[in-house]
Amino acid sequence: MHKLLLAAPALVMALQFSAVAAEVDTLAPGTEVTVRTNEPIDISTWDRGRIYRGELARDLRATDGDVAFPRGTAES
């Protein structure tokens, strides 16, 4: 019983930390993402599923204000 009581504060701190860590990676709904393409986009022929490569043109900020993804981050 004593071991459980000693472990309880550590468990509470771990749960609080995981909630904060999850918040850092959260973007607000409706966040505008500006992407610069690395190649021309040709729409003269329809190509379903065509993937164009690009990178972020501006920093993306998380809901807490920190930079979640810096400008120049390439798609993955």
C-alpha positions as CSV (number, residue, x, y, z in Angstrom):
1,M,0.0,0.0,0.0
2,H,2.8,2.4,0.8
3,K,4.4,1.8,-2.6
4,L,1.1,2.7,-4.4
5,L,0.9,6.0,-2.5
6,L,4.5,6.9,-3.4
7,A,3.8,6.1,-7.1
8,A,0.6,8.2,-7.3
9,P,2.3,11.6,-7.6
10,A,4.6,10.3,-10.4
11,L,1.6,9.0,-12.2
12,V,-0.3,12.2,-11.9
13,M,2.7,14.2,-13.2
14,A,3.1,11.8,-16.1
15,L,-0.5,12.2,-17.1
16,Q,-0.2,16.0,-16.9
17,F,3.0,15.9,-19.0
18,S,1.4,13.8,-21.7
19,A,-1.6,16.1,-21.9
20,V,0.8,19.1,-22.4
21,A,2.9,17.2,-24.9
22,A,-0.2,16.4,-26.9
23,E,-1.2,20.0,-27.0
24,V,2.1,21.1,-28.5
25,D,1.5,19.0,-31.6
26,T,-2.1,20.4,-32.1
27,L,-2.9,22.8,-34.8
28,A,-6.1,24.9,-34.5
29,P,-9.0,23.9,-36.8
30,G,-9.0,26.1,-39.9
31,T,-5.2,26.7,-39.8
32,E,-4.1,27.9,-43.1
33,V,-1.2,26.0,-44.6
34,T,0.8,27.7,-47.3
35,V,2.8,25.4,-49.5
36,R,5.4,26.2,-52.2
37,T,5.7,23.5,-54.9
38,N,9.1,22.3,-55.9
39,E,7.9,21.6,-59.5
40,P,5.4,23.0,-62.0
41,I,1.8,21.9,-61.7
42,D,0.6,20.9,-65.1
43,I,-3.2,20.6,-65.4
44,S,-3.4,20.2,-69.1
45,T,-3.8,16.5,-68.7
46,W,-5.8,14.9,-65.9
47,D,-3.7,12.6,-63.8
48,R,-5.7,11.2,-60.9
49,G,-3.6,10.7,-57.8
50,R,-0.7,12.8,-59.0
51,I,1.5,14.0,-56.2
52,Y,3.3,17.3,-56.3
53,R,6.2,17.8,-54.0
54,G,6.5,20.9,-51.9
55,E,7.5,22.6,-48.7
56,L,6.0,24.9,-46.2
57,A,6.2,28.6,-47.2
58,R,5.5,29.8,-43.7
59,D,6.0,28.5,-40.1
60,L,3.0,26.5,-38.8
61,R,2.3,27.4,-35.2
62,A,0.7,25.1,-32.7
63,T,-2.2,26.1,-30.5
64,D,0.2,27.1,-27.7
65,G,2.0,29.5,-30.1
66,D,5.2,27.5,-30.5
67,V,6.4,26.6,-34.0
68,A,5.1,23.1,-34.8
69,F,6.7,23.0,-38.3
70,P,9.2,25.6,-39.4
71,R,9.1,27.2,-42.9
72,G,10.9,25.0,-45.4
73,T,9.7,21.7,-43.9
74,A,9.4,19.3,-46.8
75,E,6.4,17.0,-47.2
76,S,7.0,13.5,-46.1
